[in-house]
Amino acid sequence: QYMHDNGVRVVNMSWGISPQEIEDDMQASGAGGTVEQRHATAAQYFQTLKKSFVKAMQEAPNILFVAAAGNGNNDARFDENIPAAIDLPNTMSAGAVDKAGDEAAFTSFGKVDVYANGYEVDSVLPGGDHQSWSGTSMASPQVTNLAAKLFAKYPRLNAAQVKKLIVDGSDEKEITGRKIRLLNERRSFELASQTASVK
């Protein structure tokens, strides 16, 4: 509601949570009873969280939510992880490639809309220091940045349209029998310009 009231158009979500993480936290704090009870409670908590996020995102169709795909080196289609596993017209997930455009060894794959550089990305820390960080949490802000620029240049576009422009504008690359899409800011803007000129 806060985002809606303040005109937010795109949100970067460089985080994720899974039932296993909830279960691990419960175990670490000595909560949840037996292993079986902890497992069941964690699954229940996760489903409650997921339903809440899905409902909130569905009720904000004009906001594009960009999620980091995850760093589990696994197929995200079979991995219960939110927000990356939420598949709506106004959500998208970002995987990571290295600076050569090859899929990073750590990136999750499968349900990934587009890939961006997520390897040794220069990152600014509080206080102004710089460090190089790797992960899909480094890739998703680049997708968010492109979306923000598209919204700024073409404010009449909706979230689903901007998502399509980013995906359609990306470069297709074959990786060991699979195809991935690499972020291409220039091409997405070219497509946006063509779309705007038609209206």
N, C-alpha and C positions, 0 to 999 in steps of 0.2 A: 504494500500500500504506500509506503514511504517512497519507493522508487517511482511508482505511478504518479503520485502527487507532485514529485519534483522533476518530472519530464525525462526520466532515465530511459535511454533507448537501447543500451547494450550493457551487459554485465559480464565481467570476467570471473570465472569460478575455478581458480587454481587450487582445488582441494577435492577430496573425495572421502567417502566413508563406506564401509562394508559391514555386514553382520559379524564377520570375523574380528574386525577391529573393536566393535562394541563388546564382543565376548572376551577378547583379550584384556580390555580395560576393566571389565567386571572381575576377571580372574586376578588381575594385578592388585585390585583394591579389596579382594576377599569377599566380594558381593555375589549374590545370585545363587547360592546353594550348591547343589551337585553339578557335575559336568553337564548332565542332561538338562537340568533346570536352567542353567546358565545359557546353554545353547538355545533353548526354546524362548527364553526371555529376550536374548539378543536379537533373535529373528523377529520377535514381536515389535521390539523397539525400532528395528530397521524399517519394517513395513509401515509403521506409524510415521516415521520421518519421511519415507519415500512418498507416501500418499499426500502428506502435507506439502512437500515440494512440488509434486505433480499438479496438485490443485492450485497452488499459488502461481505456477508458471502458466497453466491454462487460463487463469483469470487475468493474465497480463500478456495478451497476444501481441501487443505492439512492442514488447521488450524482447530482444534477442539475448539468450543465455548461452555463453560459450564456456564449455567445461573442458578441463584437462582430461585426456583419455585415460591416464593412469600409467604407472611405471612398473607394471607387473610382468612385462614381456609375455602377455597372454592374450587370448581372444576376448575382447571386451564384450562380445555378444553373449558370452556364457559366464560373465563375471558380474555378480551383484555388487554394483558400486554406483553410488549416487554422488554427484548429479550426472556423471557421464553416461549412465545406462538409461537415462530418461530420454525418450525419443518422441519429440513433439515438433510441430512445424516451426516453433520459435526457439528450438534448442539445437546446438551443434557441438561436436566434440573435436578436439585437436590432438593429433598425435605429433611425435617429434622425429625430426630427421637431423643428421649432422650437417656440417657446413657444406659438404659435397652433395647434399640432397639425398643421401642414402638413409634408410630407416635406422634410427638409433637402436642399439641393442636392447635398451630397457623399455622402449615404448610398448604400450598395449596396442593392439591392432583389432581388426574386425569392424566393429561399429565406430569407425572414425570418419568424419566428414572430410577433413582436410589436414594436411601436415604442414608444420612450420619448423624453423630451426629451434631445436631445444637442447643443443649441445654446446657447453661452455659459453653460455650467453652472458655478456657483460651485464651485471646487476648492481644497482646502487643500494647501499645499506643505509639505515638511519645514521645520520651524521655526515653522509657524503662519501664514505669509503666505497670502493668497488671490489666485487668478487665475481668470478665466473661460476655460474651454476648450470647444471644440466637437469632436464626433466620435462615432462609434458606441461608442467606449470610454467615453464619458460616459453613454451610454444603457444599456449592458449592466449596470452596477452597480445601476441602479434596478430592473431586472428581478430581479437577484440578491437585492436587498434585500427585494423582495416575496416571493420564494421562501423566503428565510430566515425571514421573519415567519410564513408559512404553516406551515413545518416546526415552528417554535417553538410555535405555537398548536395544531397538529394533528400531533403527532410520529408518528402511525401512518400518515400518508400516505406513499406512495412517490414516487420522482422523476417517474415518468410521470404520476401523478395530479396532482402539483403543476404540472407543465407544462400539463396539460389545464385546470386551474383558471385558470391565468394567461391562456391563449389564449382559453378560452371566456368568461372574464370581461371580456375587452378589448372596446373599442368599435370597431365596424366603420366605416370611412370610405372613401369613393370618391375616388380620386386619378387623374385623367386616364385613365379606363377601367380602372383597377386598384383593388382593394380592399386596404386595409391595416388592421391591428388596433392600436389605441392602448391602452396599458397603463391599466387601471382597477382600482386596488388595492381600492377599496371593493366593487366587484362581484365580484371574485375571492374576497374574504372572505365575501360573502353566499353564493356558491356552495359554498364550503368548509363553511360552517355548515349548509347544507342537506344536504350529503353526510354530514357527521358525525351529523346528527340521524336519518338513515335507518338508520345502523348500530346 
